[in-house]
């Protein structure tokens, strides 16, 4: 890991990640209470240790507010800022900008956890090292046509722990690797290697899902064709991000961002419907956290596949 890190640091121009559109367009008039809250959080962020000024800190946090709290009132925006993991957010932004001291902190804090997660996923030491190494390369970033690094850390927004976010990204990398392997290896070869193919379990249903089922059904019914295609391709057809990207003519990182935005938006829409149905905010979060779509009276697969494969193929062309 140390060798890989030094090799990347010396071979890739450590150019700052270009500002996201949200940062460029961030409205400076977020409200006086919001501005004060952002200013108060600067000291807690250790941003200065990584060379991030107050003004830059303001733009980074404002970008998060614009992205995730565009429809919030001033009080809700303040609460959002207060909930952010600003120290880890600044660490991630410093890493994307190529600050070597930030990378030292990052690896000291997370390298053991990354390896442990990779080992749990792969159950093989060599495969775990390979998986963690691939993620490390993605976190450092691959130079684009303009010579700038595109790092996955740029998509961390500080709304949860950085370690949890890294585990999620690593798990997605592992899923894509498994799907790619399954597509490359014939069924006969998989059988020879001891693979078994159990009959899919019938979805469980319950009559006790209350407002959750209708909220999900109504939200899925509103999906556009390209959104149905993306969700069905990834979650039902189990295609890799790269496969979806090739079919739709975009890079897999673009597919990943679209998928993250879409799932986040779906959660917000379902939560809004639950709130509108009179469910308390805390109860909404509990229901969504523990939700298993197999236990609700909603044909999720049917909703996503609505219109048939020809419709999905057409939607892929305009994804």
C-alpha positions as CSV (number, residue, x, y, z in Angstrom):
1,X,0.0,0.0,0.0
2,X,2.8,2.4,0.9
3,X,4.7,1.6,-2.3
4,X,1.5,2.1,-4.4
5,X,0.9,5.4,-2.6
6,X,4.3,6.8,-3.3
7,X,4.3,5.6,-6.9
8,X,1.0,7.4,-7.6
9,X,2.1,10.5,-5.8
10,X,5.2,10.8,-8.0
11,X,3.6,9.7,-11.3
12,X,0.3,11.6,-11.3
13,X,0.3,15.4,-11.3
14,X,-1.4,16.3,-8.0
15,X,-3.6,18.9,-9.5
16,X,-6.6,20.2,-7.4
17,X,-9.9,18.7,-8.4
18,X,-11.9,21.3,-10.3
19,X,-14.7,22.9,-8.5
20,X,-18.0,21.1,-8.8
21,X,-20.8,23.0,-10.5
22,X,-22.5,23.2,-7.2
23,X,-19.5,25.1,-5.7
24,X,-19.3,27.4,-8.7
25,X,-23.0,28.2,-8.5
26,X,-23.3,28.2,-4.7
27,X,-25.6,31.0,-3.7
28,X,-23.7,33.3,-1.2
29,X,-27.0,34.4,0.2
30,X,-27.9,31.2,2.1
31,X,-29.2,33.2,5.0
32,X,-27.4,34.9,7.9
33,X,-28.0,32.0,10.3
34,X,-26.7,29.5,7.8
35,X,-23.5,31.7,7.2
36,X,-22.9,31.9,10.9
37,X,-23.3,28.2,11.3
38,X,-20.8,27.5,8.5
39,X,-18.3,29.9,10.1
40,X,-18.6,28.3,13.5
41,X,-17.9,24.9,12.1
42,X,-14.6,26.0,10.4
43,X,-12.6,25.6,13.7
44,X,-14.0,22.1,14.2
45,X,-13.0,21.0,10.7
46,X,-9.2,21.1,10.9
47,X,-9.4,22.6,7.4
48,X,-6.6,25.1,8.2
49,X,-4.2,22.2,8.8
50,X,-4.7,21.1,5.2
51,X,-4.4,24.6,3.7
52,X,-8.1,25.2,3.2
53,X,-9.1,28.8,3.8
54,X,-12.3,30.0,5.5
55,X,-13.6,31.1,2.1
56,X,-12.9,27.7,0.5
57,X,-14.5,26.0,3.4
58,X,-17.5,28.2,3.0
59,X,-17.8,27.2,-0.7
60,X,-17.4,23.5,0.0
61,X,-20.1,23.4,2.7
62,X,-22.4,25.7,0.7
63,X,-22.1,23.2,-2.2
64,X,-23.3,20.5,0.1
65,X,-26.2,22.6,1.3
66,X,-27.2,23.5,-2.3
67,X,-27.0,19.9,-3.4
68,X,-28.9,18.3,-0.4
69,X,-30.9,21.2,1.0
70,X,-32.0,23.2,-2.0
71,X,-35.6,23.0,-0.9
72,X,-34.9,23.4,2.9
73,X,-35.8,26.5,4.9
74,X,-33.1,28.3,6.9
75,X,-33.6,26.2,10.0
76,X,-33.4,22.9,8.1
77,X,-30.2,24.1,6.3
78,X,-28.7,25.0,9.7
79,X,-29.5,21.6,11.1
80,X,-27.9,20.0,8.0
81,X,-24.7,21.9,8.4
82,X,-24.6,21.0,12.1
83,X,-24.9,17.3,11.2
84,X,-22.1,17.3,8.7
85,X,-18.8,15.4,9.4
86,X,-16.9,18.5,8.5
87,X,-13.5,17.2,9.7
88,X,-13.8,14.2,7.4
89,X,-15.3,16.3,4.6
90,X,-12.2,18.6,4.7
91,X,-9.9,15.5,4.8
92,X,-11.6,14.1,1.7
93,X,-11.4,17.5,-0.1
94,X,-7.7,17.9,0.8
95,X,-7.0,14.4,-0.5
96,X,-8.7,15.2,-3.8
97,X,-6.5,18.3,-4.1
98,X,-3.4,16.2,-3.6
99,X,-2.3,17.4,-0.1
100,X,0.2,14.7,0.9
101,X,-0.3,15.3,4.7
102,X,-4.0,14.7,4.2
103,X,-3.2,11.3,2.5
104,X,-1.0,10.5,5.5
105,X,-3.9,11.1,7.8
106,X,-6.3,9.2,5.6
107,X,-4.2,6.0,5.3
108,X,-3.3,6.1,9.0
109,X,-6.9,6.2,9.9
110,X,-8.6,4.0,7.2
111,X,-6.1,1.6,5.6
112,X,-6.7,-1.1,8.2
113,X,-10.5,-0.8,8.0
114,X,-10.4,-0.9,4.2
115,X,-8.4,-4.1,4.3
116,X,-10.6,-5.7,6.9
117,X,-13.7,-4.8,4.9
118,X,-12.1,-6.2,1.7
119,X,-11.2,-9.4,3.5
120,X,-14.8,-9.8,4.8
121,X,-16.1,-9.4,1.2
122,X,-13.6,-11.6,-0.6
123,X,-12.7,-14.1,2.2
124,X,-9.3,-14.3,0.6
125,X,-6.1,-12.4,1.6
126,X,-4.7,-12.0,-1.9
127,X,-8.1,-11.0,-3.4
128,X,-8.6,-8.5,-0.5
129,X,-5.3,-6.8,-1.1
130,X,-6.2,-6.6,-4.8
131,X,-9.7,-5.1,-4.1
132,X,-8.3,-2.6,-1.6
133,X,-5.6,-1.7,-4.0
134,X,-8.0,-1.0,-6.8
135,X,-10.1,1.2,-4.6
136,X,-6.9,3.1,-3.5
137,X,-6.1,3.8,-7.1
138,X,-9.7,5.1,-7.7
139,X,-9.4,7.3,-4.5
140,X,-6.2,8.9,-5.8
141,X,-7.9,9.4,-9.1
142,X,-7.2,8.8,-12.7
143,X,-6.1,11.7,-14.9
144,X,-8.7,12.9,-17.4
145,X,-8.0,14.4,-20.8
146,X,-7.1,17.7,-19.2
147,X,-4.6,16.0,-16.9
148,X,-6.7,16.5,-13.8
149,X,-7.3,13.7,-11.4
150,X,-10.9,12.5,-11.0
151,X,-11.1,11.0,-7.5
152,X,-14.0,9.2,-6.0
153,X,-13.4,11.1,-2.8
154,X,-14.9,14.1,-4.5
155,X,-18.3,12.5,-4.1
156,X,-18.2,12.2,-0.4
157,X,-20.4,14.9,1.1
158,X,-19.9,14.5,4.8
159,X,-23.4,13.4,5.6
160,X,-22.3,10.2,7.2
161,X,-19.0,8.8,8.4
162,X,-16.2,8.6,5.8
163,X,-15.5,5.0,6.9
164,X,-19.0,4.0,6.2
165,X,-19.0,5.7,2.8
166,X,-15.7,3.9,2.0
167,X,-17.2,0.5,3.0
168,X,-20.2,1.2,0.7
169,X,-17.9,2.1,-2.3
170,X,-15.7,-1.0,-1.6
171,X,-18.8,-3.2,-1.5
172,X,-20.0,-1.8,-4.8
173,X,-16.5,-2.4,-6.4
174,X,-16.7,-6.0,-5.1
175,X,-20.2,-6.5,-6.6
176,X,-19.1,-5.2,-10.0
177,X,-16.1,-7.5,-10.0
178,X,-18.3,-10.5,-9.1
179,X,-20.8,-9.6,-11.8
180,X,-18.1,-9.1,-14.4
181,X,-16.5,-12.5,-13.4
182,X,-19.9,-14.2,-13.6
183,X,-20.5,-12.8,-17.1
184,X,-17.0,-13.9,-18.3
185,X,-17.2,-17.5,-16.9
186,X,-19.5,-20.0,-18.4
187,X,-22.1,-21.9,-16.3
188,X,-20.2,-25.1,-17.0
189,X,-17.0,-23.6,-15.6
190,X,-18.9,-22.3,-12.6
191,X,-20.3,-25.7,-11.9
192,X,-16.9,-27.3,-12.2
193,X,-15.7,-24.8,-9.6
194,X,-18.4,-25.8,-7.2
195,X,-21.0,-23.1,-7.7
196,X,-24.6,-23.9,-6.9
197,X,-27.7,-22.3,-8.3
198,X,-30.5,-22.3,-5.8
199,X,-34.1,-21.5,-6.9
200,X,-34.8,-17.8,-6.2
201,X,-36.8,-17.3,-3.0
202,X,-40.4,-16.2,-3.4
203,X,-40.8,-12.6,-2.2
204,X,-42.3,-12.4,1.2
205,X,-45.3,-10.2,1.7
206,X,-47.0,-8.7,4.6
207,X,-50.2,-6.8,5.2
208,X,-48.6,-4.7,8.0
209,X,-46.5,-2.3,5.9
210,X,-49.0,0.6,6.6
211,X,-48.2,3.7,4.6
212,X,-44.7,2.5,3.5
213,X,-46.0,0.3,0.6
214,X,-48.2,2.9,-0.9
215,X,-45.5,5.6,-0.5
216,X,-43.0,3.4,-2.4
217,X,-45.5,2.4,-5.1
218,X,-46.5,6.0,-5.8
219,X,-42.8,7.0,-5.9
220,X,-41.9,4.3,-8.3
221,X,-44.9,5.1,-10.5
222,X,-43.5,8.6,-11.0
223,X,-40.1,7.4,-12.3
224,X,-39.1,8.4,-15.8
225,X,-38.1,5.8,-18.4
226,X,-34.4,6.4,-18.0
227,X,-34.6,6.1,-14.2
228,X,-36.5,2.8,-14.4
229,X,-33.8,1.6,-16.9
230,X,-31.0,2.5,-14.5
231,X,-32.5,0.9,-11.4
232,X,-33.7,-2.2,-13.3
233,X,-30.3,-2.7,-15.0
234,X,-28.3,-2.4,-11.7
235,X,-30.5,-4.0,-9.1
236,X,-32.6,-6.5,-11.1
237,X,-30.5,-7.4,-14.1
238,X,-27.3,-7.1,-11.9
239,X,-25.3,-5.4,-14.6
240,X,-22.0,-3.7,-13.7
241,X,-21.6,0.0,-13.8
242,X,-19.2,-0.4,-16.8
243,X,-21.8,-2.5,-18.7
244,X,-24.5,0.1,-18.1
245,X,-22.0,2.8,-19.2
246,X,-21.2,1.0,-22.4
247,X,-24.9,0.6,-23.2
248,X,-25.7,4.2,-22.5
249,X,-22.6,5.7,-23.9
250,X,-21.3,7.3,-20.7
251,X,-18.4,6.6,-18.3
252,X,-19.1,4.2,-15.4
253,X,-18.4,7.1,-12.9
254,X,-21.2,9.0,-14.5
255,X,-23.5,6.0,-14.1
256,X,-22.4,5.7,-10.4
257,X,-23.2,9.4,-9.8
258,X,-26.6,9.1,-11.5
259,X,-27.4,6.0,-9.4
260,X,-26.4,7.7,-6.1
261,X,-28.4,10.7,-6.9
262,X,-31.4,8.7,-8.0
263,X,-31.5,6.4,-4.9
264,X,-31.1,9.5,-2.7
265,X,-33.9,11.3,-4.4
266,X,-36.2,8.2,-4.1
267,X,-35.5,8.0,-0.4
268,X,-36.4,11.7,-0.1
269,X,-39.7,11.3,-2.1
270,X,-40.8,8.2,0.0
271,X,-39.9,10.1,3.2
272,X,-41.9,13.1,2.1
273,X,-44.9,10.9,1.4
274,X,-44.7,9.3,4.8
275,X,-44.5,12.7,6.5
276,X,-47.5,13.8,4.4
277,X,-49.4,10.7,5.7
278,X,-48.8,11.8,9.2
279,X,-45.8,9.6,10.1
280,X,-43.4,11.3,12.6
281,X,-40.0,12.3,11.2
282,X,-38.1,9.9,13.6
283,X,-40.4,7.1,12.7
284,X,-39.9,7.8,9.0
285,X,-36.2,7.4,9.4
286,X,-36.6,4.2,11.4
287,X,-39.0,2.7,8.8
288,X,-36.6,3.5,5.9
289,X,-33.5,2.3,7.7
290,X,-35.0,-1.1,8.5
291,X,-36.9,-1.5,5.2
292,X,-36.7,-4.7,3.2
293,X,-38.6,-4.4,-0.1
294,X,-39.4,-8.1,0.0
295,X,-41.7,-7.6,3.0
296,X,-44.0,-5.0,1.5
297,X,-47.0,-5.4,-0.8
298,X,-45.3,-3.7,-3.8
299,X,-44.2,-5.4,-7.0
300,X,-40.9,-3.5,-7.2
301,X,-39.6,-5.6,-10.1
302,X,-42.9,-5.2,-12.0
303,X,-42.9,-1.4,-11.4
304,X,-39.3,-1.1,-12.7
305,X,-39.8,-3.4,-15.7
306,X,-43.0,-1.6,-16.6
307,X,-43.2,-1.2,-20.4
308,X,-41.1,-4.2,-21.3
309,X,-37.5,-4.5,-22.6
310,X,-38.1,-2.5,-25.8
311,X,-39.0,0.5,-23.7
312,X,-35.9,0.0,-21.6
313,X,-33.8,-0.2,-24.7
314,X,-35.2,3.0,-26.1
315,X,-34.7,4.7,-22.7
316,X,-31.0,3.6,-22.7
317,X,-30.5,5.6,-25.9
318,X,-31.4,8.8,-24.1
319,X,-29.9,8.1,-20.7
